[in-house]
Amino acid sequence: MDKAKETIGLALGSGSSRGWAHIGIIKELAKTGIEPDIICGCSIGSIVGASRAAGNLEALETWVRSLSKRTVTRFFELNLSLNGFVNAERFHAFLDECVCDEAIQIRQLPKTFASVSTDLKSGREVWFTEGPTLDAVRASISLPGLFPPVRHQGSWLVDGGLVNPVPVSICRALGADIVIAVNLNGDILGKHQRKKTTEEPPEDEGLLDSVSRSIRAYSDTLFPNKDPAPSLFDAIAGSINITQDRITRSRMAGDPPDIMLSPRLSHIELLEFHRGKEAIKEGENCVKRMLPEIEYRLKR
């Protein structure tokens, strides 16, 4: 087979705030002349992937770089239904501005795109290869606890990271000869917790920080002589890390990518979306470190 004509697929994995590294990876690959023909995303990977497929990656990067801890907290709210903490109106406005227009269908995108979600009842993975692009993104990123499940064709769908965190298989199914996979969770298992230097609430403390701090303080009161208990969101983050690490390892063993990119992101926690500049930079550095292997595989 002529290597120059091989179809390249890019599988962008899940990883919450660490997903901004995908932006740096896509940009650095482009600098070397590597443009994927197929982009498949899971969870945060579906946001970045859809934005790139729609030609809006620059707008997304500008928005990500502008984030601060204070602006991120505005996306979270406590509602009476308790089915999710993300402000739906603000999130939908963000998707419309930085990903694509609500009316754009997947098949209308300049590049082939797909996302993956999970059927909450059956546990099966659901692939979105057609239909409204933003519906596919919302279904893929519906992380339990943050977003409410998404209703689709009679089923309730949640985050695709529960079944296929790095969607190599979808790239293959859509015709990719070579798959470049991005695993955001390669170095984070056991590293998500950080020691707290103070229990005083910061001036810009948001809802999630406040709830987490309160639960930790209550636990410490009950068990004063024990090691401090992980916070609510440390526990959630650790559980997600373990689950996705195990699933990723299993899926990769059965369907390995041709090139694996694993940015070093253990210093960025689950909901630290304001650290986008760091994540983007590490995405760029990851490609630079792997460039000899990438060029060897692609015979460039």
Secondary structure, DSSP 8 states (H G I E B T S, - for coil): --GGG--EEEEE---GGGGGHHHHHHHHHHHTT---SEEEEETHHHHHHHHHHTT-HHHHHHHHHH--HHHHHTTB---TT-S-SB-HHHHHHHHHHHT--TT-BGGGSSSEEEEEEEETTT--EEEESSSBHHHHHHHHT--TTTS--EEETTEEEEEGGGT-SS-HHHHHHTT-SEEEEE-TTTT-TT------S--S--TT--HHHHHHHHHHHHHHHHSTTS-----HHHHHHHHHHHHHHHHHHHHHHHS--SEEE----TTS-TT-GGGHHHHHHHHHHHHHHHHHHHHHHHT-
